[in-house]
């Protein structure tokens, strides 16, 4: 009340607030506006993210209460508040910079709500142009905006956009500055370490897109990335990664790591458990509601999870995380009870770890990009004893 009264006393032309627009006990902003005249005009719109925005007025002064989540707040401001400000300033409708791009994967949407989808843009190898990689959905991530290049708008009557479709991408900044090194594929904290060292020691910028091993191989085949992190096991040959290389892509040997089942150490449902097999019996015990957090389809870890579960679909199976860190955070914060992640991440989050499979995490590099300066710098750094020691300290082993 005091903040709204103070703003109105200043004789402002528009009041903009954020947060407190949903129906929870602590959401007060919309209730304060409801006590004014004329009060609330609109509370909730068919926009995703951004549904709970609240619009109204106090006397002649418009009041907009944006959702508290950052992504929701920015998109609702873009769609509903900025046009009003332009009208008040006597400006014509603004048109931001945009580019056309190809979608490498299908985007599903919810009919009846206009949806904004954040994307990364990478240069297409064939004939120039851009490819737009969708980022994970969600309204609460500040880092999503810091890493995104732009967004795609899916109209309310559109349920999906198909892979291979050309879409218009509204840019978040002015122009595009391609990174020195484009990395697309499976996430690993070891790779995070390498990219950090490249920046610190060589001054090279990197754009990393975590789409899973298969998505990385597809990007390497199309020549859209410099490096693709992969860890795919071929049961017929008993070999990792090499059997999956498409023509025109070379393999750079990476390092060994251990995948395993992770859980909270103080969870009584896993007390005394010593093997994954025993833990899975606890999971499948119908008397326990044990919630898992899955990995994204196309990732090597998801293939390992599918092999572990067979036809079973425990609670939480549809919840997909894109990184090992996201799996560990979900379990540590109590949003899930178990998942599959690598040992260094489990250790960093203080989680229990049951070994499942030792694997090779390698790098697929398009032949056309093998000798690019940034790719050469990556290969040279990987071969240094100093980096091998740093990887070993995290829990990885160079062959």
URHU-V218836 format. One record per residue. N is the residue number from 1. RES is the residue in one letter. SS is DSSP state (A for helix, B for strand, O for the rest). PHI is phi in whole degrees, 0 to 359 (none if undefined). BURIAL is b if it has 16 or more other C-alpha atoms within 10 Angstrom, else e. Layout:
# URHU-V218836
n:N res:RES ss:SS phi:PHI burial:BURIAL
n:N res:RES ss:SS phi:PHI burial:BURIAL
This chain:
# URHU-V218836
n:1 res:X ss:O phi:none burial:e
n:2 res:X ss:A phi:296 burial:e
n:3 res:X ss:A phi:295 burial:e
n:4 res:X ss:A phi:293 burial:b
n:5 res:X ss:A phi:297 burial:e
n:6 res:X ss:A phi:297 burial:e
n:7 res:X ss:A phi:295 burial:e
n:8 res:X ss:A phi:295 burial:b
n:9 res:X ss:A phi:293 burial:e
n:10 res:X ss:O phi:281 burial:e
n:11 res:X ss:O phi:73 burial:e
n:12 res:X ss:O phi:291 burial:e
n:13 res:X ss:O phi:269 burial:e
n:14 res:X ss:B phi:201 burial:b
n:15 res:X ss:B phi:250 burial:b
n:16 res:X ss:B phi:238 burial:e
n:17 res:X ss:B phi:241 burial:b
n:18 res:X ss:B phi:218 burial:b
n:19 res:X ss:O phi:93 burial:b
n:20 res:X ss:O phi:78 burial:b
n:21 res:X ss:O phi:256 burial:b
n:22 res:X ss:O phi:271 burial:b
n:23 res:X ss:O phi:258 burial:e
n:24 res:X ss:O phi:287 burial:e
n:25 res:X ss:O phi:298 burial:e
n:26 res:X ss:O phi:271 burial:e
n:27 res:X ss:O phi:272 burial:e
n:28 res:X ss:O phi:250 burial:b
n:29 res:X ss:A phi:301 burial:b
n:30 res:X ss:A phi:293 burial:b
n:31 res:X ss:A phi:290 burial:e
n:32 res:X ss:A phi:296 burial:e
n:33 res:X ss:A phi:295 burial:b
n:34 res:X ss:A phi:296 burial:b
n:35 res:X ss:O phi:276 burial:e
n:36 res:X ss:O phi:263 burial:e
n:37 res:X ss:O phi:237 burial:e
n:38 res:X ss:B phi:284 burial:e
n:39 res:X ss:B phi:85 burial:b
n:40 res:X ss:B phi:283 burial:b
n:41 res:X ss:B phi:257 burial:e
n:42 res:X ss:B phi:224 burial:e
n:43 res:X ss:B phi:224 burial:e
n:44 res:X ss:O phi:106 burial:e
n:45 res:X ss:O phi:226 burial:b
n:46 res:X ss:O phi:275 burial:e
n:47 res:X ss:B phi:224 burial:b
n:48 res:X ss:B phi:224 burial:b
n:49 res:X ss:O phi:282 burial:b
n:50 res:X ss:O phi:129 burial:b
n:51 res:X ss:O phi:308 burial:b
n:52 res:X ss:O phi:278 burial:b
n:53 res:X ss:O phi:303 burial:b
n:54 res:X ss:B phi:237 burial:b
n:55 res:X ss:B phi:238 burial:b
n:56 res:X ss:B phi:191 burial:b
n:57 res:X ss:B phi:200 burial:b
n:58 res:X ss:B phi:239 burial:b
n:59 res:X ss:O phi:62 burial:e
n:60 res:X ss:O phi:272 burial:e
n:61 res:X ss:B phi:267 burial:e
n:62 res:X ss:B phi:294 burial:b
n:63 res:X ss:B phi:231 burial:b
n:64 res:X ss:B phi:241 burial:b
n:65 res:X ss:B phi:249 burial:b
n:66 res:X ss:B phi:285 burial:b
n:67 res:X ss:O phi:300 burial:b
n:68 res:X ss:O phi:284 burial:b
n:69 res:X ss:O phi:290 burial:b
n:70 res:X ss:A phi:303 burial:b
n:71 res:X ss:A phi:297 burial:b
n:72 res:X ss:A phi:300 burial:b
n:73 res:X ss:A phi:297 burial:b
n:74 res:X ss:A phi:292 burial:b
n:75 res:X ss:A phi:290 burial:b
n:76 res:X ss:A phi:292 burial:b
n:77 res:X ss:A phi:298 burial:b
n:78 res:X ss:A phi:300 burial:e
n:79 res:X ss:A phi:275 burial:e
n:80 res:X ss:A phi:241 burial:e
n:81 res:X ss:A phi:262 burial:b
n:82 res:X ss:A phi:304 burial:e
n:83 res:X ss:A phi:301 burial:b
n:84 res:X ss:A phi:294 burial:b
n:85 res:X ss:A phi:296 burial:e
n:86 res:X ss:A phi:298 burial:e
n:87 res:X ss:A phi:298 burial:e
n:88 res:X ss:A phi:296 burial:e
n:89 res:X ss:A phi:272 burial:e
n:90 res:X ss:O phi:75 burial:e
n:91 res:X ss:O phi:265 burial:e
n:92 res:X ss:O phi:285 burial:e
n:93 res:X ss:O phi:302 burial:e
n:94 res:X ss:O phi:286 burial:e
n:95 res:X ss:O phi:230 burial:e
n:96 res:X ss:O phi:288 burial:e
n:97 res:X ss:O phi:288 burial:e
n:98 res:X ss:B phi:214 burial:b
n:99 res:X ss:B phi:223 burial:e
n:100 res:X ss:B phi:272 burial:e
n:101 res:X ss:B phi:211 burial:b
n:102 res:X ss:B phi:262 burial:b
n:103 res:X ss:B phi:277 burial:b
n:104 res:X ss:O phi:276 burial:b
n:105 res:X ss:O phi:215 burial:e
n:106 res:X ss:O phi:292 burial:e
n:107 res:X ss:B phi:246 burial:e
n:108 res:X ss:B phi:266 burial:e
n:109 res:X ss:O phi:225 burial:b
n:110 res:X ss:O phi:260 burial:b
n:111 res:X ss:O phi:300 burial:e
n:112 res:X ss:O phi:100 burial:e
n:113 res:X ss:O phi:227 burial:b
n:114 res:X ss:B phi:297 burial:b
n:115 res:X ss:B phi:238 burial:b
n:116 res:X ss:B phi:259 burial:b
n:117 res:X ss:B phi:237 burial:b
n:118 res:X ss:B phi:290 burial:b
n:119 res:X ss:B phi:222 burial:b
n:120 res:X ss:B phi:266 burial:b
n:121 res:X ss:B phi:246 burial:b
n:122 res:X ss:B phi:233 burial:b
n:123 res:X ss:B phi:289 burial:b
n:124 res:X ss:O phi:282 burial:b
n:125 res:X ss:O phi:282 burial:b
n:126 res:X ss:O phi:269 burial:e
n:127 res:X ss:O phi:74 burial:e
n:128 res:X ss:O phi:73 burial:e
n:129 res:X ss:O phi:85 burial:e
n:130 res:X ss:B phi:228 burial:b
n:131 res:X ss:B phi:243 burial:b
n:132 res:X ss:B phi:254 burial:b
n:133 res:X ss:B phi:267 burial:b
n:134 res:X ss:B phi:296 burial:b
n:135 res:X ss:O phi:268 burial:b
n:136 res:X ss:O phi:299 burial:b
n:137 res:X ss:O phi:282 burial:e
n:138 res:X ss:O phi:149 burial:e
n:139 res:X ss:O phi:254 burial:b
n:140 res:X ss:O phi:252 burial:e
n:141 res:X ss:O phi:263 burial:e
n:142 res:X ss:A phi:288 burial:e
n:143 res:X ss:A phi:294 burial:e
n:144 res:X ss:A phi:302 burial:b
n:145 res:X ss:A phi:292 burial:b
n:146 res:X ss:A phi:293 burial:e
n:147 res:X ss:A phi:261 burial:e
n:148 res:X ss:O phi:283 burial:b
n:149 res:X ss:O phi:264 burial:b
n:150 res:X ss:B phi:185 burial:b
n:151 res:X ss:B phi:215 burial:b
n:152 res:X ss:B phi:250 burial:b
n:153 res:X ss:B phi:255 burial:e
n:154 res:X ss:B phi:258 burial:b
n:155 res:X ss:O phi:299 burial:b
n:156 res:X ss:O phi:299 burial:b
n:157 res:X ss:O phi:265 burial:e
n:158 res:X ss:O phi:248 burial:e
n:159 res:X ss:O phi:271 burial:b
n:160 res:X ss:B phi:194 burial:e
n:161 res:X ss:B phi:235 burial:b
n:162 res:X ss:O phi:279 burial:e
n:163 res:X ss:O phi:300 burial:e
n:164 res:X ss:O phi:91 burial:e
n:165 res:X ss:O phi:283 burial:e
n:166 res:X ss:B phi:272 burial:b
n:167 res:X ss:B phi:233 burial:b
n:168 res:X ss:B phi:264 burial:e
n:169 res:X ss:B phi:251 burial:b
n:170 res:X ss:B phi:281 burial:b
n:171 res:X ss:B phi:281 burial:b
n:172 res:X ss:O phi:277 burial:b
n:173 res:X ss:O phi:240 burial:e
n:174 res:X ss:O phi:265 burial:e
n:175 res:X ss:O phi:80 burial:e
n:176 res:X ss:O phi:236 burial:e
n:177 res:X ss:O phi:242 burial:e
n:178 res:X ss:O phi:301 burial:e
n:179 res:X ss:O phi:286 burial:e
n:180 res:X ss:O phi:294 burial:b
n:181 res:X ss:B phi:227 burial:b
n:182 res:X ss:B phi:253 burial:b
n:183 res:X ss:B phi:241 burial:b
n:184 res:X ss:B phi:228 burial:b
n:185 res:X ss:B phi:154 burial:b
n:186 res:X ss:O phi:275 burial:b
n:187 res:X ss:O phi:279 burial:b
n:188 res:X ss:O phi:204 burial:b
n:189 res:X ss:A phi:293 burial:b
n:190 res:X ss:A phi:295 burial:b
n:191 res:X ss:A phi:292 burial:b
n:192 res:X ss:A phi:304 burial:e
n:193 res:X ss:A phi:299 burial:e
n:194 res:X ss:A phi:298 burial:b
n:195 res:X ss:A phi:295 burial:b
n:196 res:X ss:A phi:296 burial:b
n:197 res:X ss:A phi:293 burial:b
n:198 res:X ss:A phi:300 burial:b
n:199 res:X ss:A phi:292 burial:e
n:200 res:X ss:A phi:290 burial:e
n:201 res:X ss:A phi:267 burial:e
n:202 res:X ss:A phi:245 burial:e
n:203 res:X ss:O phi:71 burial:e
n:204 res:X ss:O phi:264 burial:b
n:205 res:X ss:O phi:274 burial:b
n:206 res:X ss:B phi:225 burial:b
n:207 res:X ss:B phi:247 burial:b
n:208 res:X ss:B phi:243 burial:b
n:209 res:X ss:B phi:239 burial:b
n:210 res:X ss:B phi:264 burial:b
n:211 res:X ss:O phi:242 burial:b
n:212 res:X ss:O phi:94 burial:b
n:213 res:X ss:A phi:300 burial:b
n:214 res:X ss:A phi:294 burial:b
n:215 res:X ss:A phi:298 burial:b
n:216 res:X ss:A phi:295 burial:b
n:217 res:X ss:A phi:297 burial:b
n:218 res:X ss:A phi:296 burial:b
n:219 res:X ss:A phi:294 burial:b
n:220 res:X ss:A phi:295 burial:b
n:221 res:X ss:A phi:299 burial:b
n:222 res:X ss:O phi:276 burial:b
n:223 res:X ss:O phi:73 burial:b
n:224 res:X ss:O phi:266 burial:b
n:225 res:X ss:O phi:222 burial:b
n:226 res:X ss:O phi:272 burial:b
n:227 res:X ss:B phi:225 burial:b
n:228 res:X ss:B phi:234 burial:b
n:229 res:X ss:B phi:281 burial:b
n:230 res:X ss:B phi:222 burial:b
n:231 res:X ss:O phi:206 burial:b
n:232 res:X ss:O phi:247 burial:b
n:233 res:X ss:B phi:258 burial:b
n:234 res:X ss:B phi:259 burial:e
n:235 res:X ss:O phi:294 burial:e
n:236 res:X ss:O phi:290 burial:e
n:237 res:X ss:O phi:264 burial:e
n:238 res:X ss:O phi:71 burial:e
n:239 res:X ss:B phi:245 burial:e
n:240 res:X ss:B phi:268 burial:b
n:241 res:X ss:O phi:71 burial:b
n:242 res:X ss:A phi:302 burial:b
n:243 res:X ss:A phi:297 burial:e
n:244 res:X ss:A phi:263 burial:b
n:245 res:X ss:O phi:293 burial:b
n:246 res:X ss:O phi:281 burial:e
n:247 res:X ss:O phi:303 burial:e
n:248 res:X ss:O phi:83 burial:e
n:249 res:X ss:B phi:234 burial:b
n:250 res:X ss:B phi:256 burial:b
n:251 res:X ss:B phi:253 burial:b
n:252 res:X ss:B phi:251 burial:b
n:253 res:X ss:B phi:296 burial:b
n:254 res:X ss:B phi:257 burial:b
n:255 res:X ss:B phi:203 burial:b
n:256 res:X ss:B phi:267 burial:b
n:257 res:X ss:B phi:210 burial:b
n:258 res:X ss:B phi:246 burial:b
n:259 res:X ss:B phi:267 burial:b
n:260 res:X ss:B phi:196 burial:b
n:261 res:X ss:B phi:275 burial:b
n:262 res:X ss:B phi:242 burial:b
n:263 res:X ss:B phi:202 burial:b
n:264 res:X ss:O phi:289 burial:b
n:265 res:X ss:O phi:296 burial:e
n:266 res:X ss:O phi:266 burial:e
n:267 res:X ss:O phi:285 burial:e
n:268 res:X ss:A phi:297 burial:e
n:269 res:X ss:A phi:291 burial:b
n:270 res:X ss:A phi:246 burial:b
n:271 res:X ss:O phi:294 burial:e
n:272 res:X ss:O phi:80 burial:e
n:273 res:X ss:O phi:284 burial:e
n:274 res:X ss:O phi:243 burial:e
n:275 res:X ss:O phi:224 burial:e
n:276 res:X ss:A phi:296 burial:b
n:277 res:X ss:A phi:301 burial:e
n:278 res:X ss:A phi:293 burial:e
n:279 res:X ss:A phi:297 burial:b
n:280 res:X ss:A phi:293 burial:e
n:281 res:X ss:A phi:296 burial:e
n:282 res:X ss:A phi:294 burial:b
n:283 res:X ss:A phi:300 burial:b
n:284 res:X ss:O phi:278 burial:b
n:285 res:X ss:O phi:294 burial:e
n:286 res:X ss:O phi:295 burial:e
n:287 res:X ss:O phi:282 burial:e
n:288 res:X ss:O phi:249 burial:e
n:289 res:X ss:O phi:263 burial:e
n:290 res:X ss:O phi:267 burial:b
n:291 res:X ss:O phi:263 burial:b
n:292 res:X ss:B phi:262 burial:b
n:293 res:X ss:O phi:239 burial:b
n:294 res:X ss:B phi:269 burial:b
n:295 res:X ss:B phi:247 burial:b
n:296 res:X ss:O phi:293 burial:b
n:297 res:X ss:O phi:299 burial:b
n:298 res:X ss:O phi:96 burial:b
n:299 res:X ss:O phi:272 burial:b
n:300 res:X ss:A phi:295 burial:b
n:301 res:X ss:A phi:293 burial:b
n:302 res:X ss:A phi:296 burial:b
n:303 res:X ss:A phi:299 burial:b
n:304 res:X ss:A phi:293 burial:b
n:305 res:X ss:A phi:295 burial:b
n:306 res:X ss:A phi:299 burial:b
n:307 res:X ss:A phi:294 burial:e
n:308 res:X ss:A phi:292 burial:e
n:309 res:X ss:A phi:273 burial:e
n:310 res:X ss:O phi:63 burial:e
n:311 res:X ss:O phi:271 burial:e
n:312 res:X ss:O phi:288 burial:e
n:313 res:X ss:O phi:226 burial:e
n:314 res:X ss:O phi:295 burial:b
n:315 res:X ss:O phi:305 burial:b
n:316 res:X ss:O phi:93 burial:b
n:317 res:X ss:O phi:302 burial:e
n:318 res:X ss:O phi:278 burial:e
n:319 res:X ss:O phi:272 burial:e
n:320 res:X ss:B phi:248 burial:b
n:321 res:X ss:B phi:256 burial:b
n:322 res:X ss:O phi:269 burial:b
n:323 res:X ss:O phi:223 burial:b
n:324 res:X ss:A phi:296 burial:b
n:325 res:X ss:A phi:299 burial:b
n:326 res:X ss:A phi:294 burial:b
n:327 res:X ss:A phi:298 burial:b
n:328 res:X ss:A phi:296 burial:b
n:329 res:X ss:A phi:296 burial:b
n:330 res:X ss:A phi:298 burial:b
n:331 res:X ss:A phi:285 burial:b
n:332 res:X ss:A phi:299 burial:b
n:333 res:X ss:O phi:271 burial:e
n:334 res:X ss:O phi:83 burial:e
n:335 res:X ss:O phi:280 burial:e
n:336 res:X ss:O phi:214 burial:b
n:337 res:X ss:O phi:251 burial:b
n:338 res:X ss:B phi:204 burial:b
n:339 res:X ss:B phi:190 burial:b
n:340 res:X ss:B phi:238 burial:b
n:341 res:X ss:B phi:206 burial:b
n:342 res:X ss:B phi:274 burial:b
n:343 res:X ss:A phi:300 burial:b
n:344 res:X ss:A phi:301 burial:b
n:345 res:X ss:A phi:289 burial:b
n:346 res:X ss:A phi:302 burial:b
n:347 res:X ss:A phi:294 burial:e
n:348 res:X ss:A phi:297 burial:e
n:349 res:X ss:O phi:264 burial:e
n:350 res:X ss:O phi:69 burial:e
n:351 res:X ss:O phi:261 burial:b
n:352 res:X ss:B phi:290 burial:b
n:353 res:X ss:B phi:224 burial:b
n:354 res:X ss:B phi:244 burial:b
n:355 res:X ss:B phi:302 burial:b
n:356 res:X ss:B phi:242 burial:b
n:357 res:X ss:B phi:200 burial:e
n:358 res:X ss:B phi:278 burial:e
n:359 res:X ss:B phi:216 burial:b
n:360 res:X ss:B phi:256 burial:b
n:361 res:X ss:B phi:252 burial:b
n:362 res:X ss:B phi:242 burial:b
n:363 res:X ss:B phi:234 burial:b
n:364 res:X ss:B phi:264 burial:b
n:365 res:X ss:B phi:231 burial:b
n:366 res:X ss:B phi:301 burial:b
n:367 res:X ss:A phi:302 burial:b
n:368 res:X ss:A phi:290 burial:e
n:369 res:X ss:A phi:244 burial:b
n:370 res:X ss:O phi:301 burial:b
n:371 res:X ss:O phi:259 burial:e
n:372 res:X ss:O phi:296 burial:e
n:373 res:X ss:A phi:307 burial:e
n:374 res:X ss:A phi:292 burial:b
n:375 res:X ss:A phi:292 burial:b
n:376 res:X ss:A phi:297 burial:e
n:377 res:X ss:A phi:298 burial:e
n:378 res:X ss:A phi:298 burial:b
n:379 res:X ss:A phi:294 burial:b
n:380 res:X ss:A phi:294 burial:e
n:381 res:X ss:A phi:295 burial:b
n:382 res:X ss:A phi:299 burial:b
n:383 res:X ss:O phi:276 burial:e
n:384 res:X ss:O phi:280 burial:e
n:385 res:X ss:A phi:299 burial:e
n:386 res:X ss:A phi:298 burial:e
n:387 res:X ss:A phi:290 burial:b
n:388 res:X ss:A phi:301 burial:b
n:389 res:X ss:A phi:294 burial:e
n:390 res:X ss:A phi:293 burial:e
n:391 res:X ss:A phi:294 burial:b
n:392 res:X ss:A phi:297 burial:b
n:393 res:X ss:A phi:295 burial:e
n:394 res:X ss:A phi:278 burial:b
n:395 res:X ss:O phi:116 burial:b
n:396 res:X ss:O phi:250 burial:b
n:397 res:X ss:B phi:229 burial:b
n:398 res:X ss:O phi:283 burial:b
n:399 res:X ss:O phi:298 burial:e
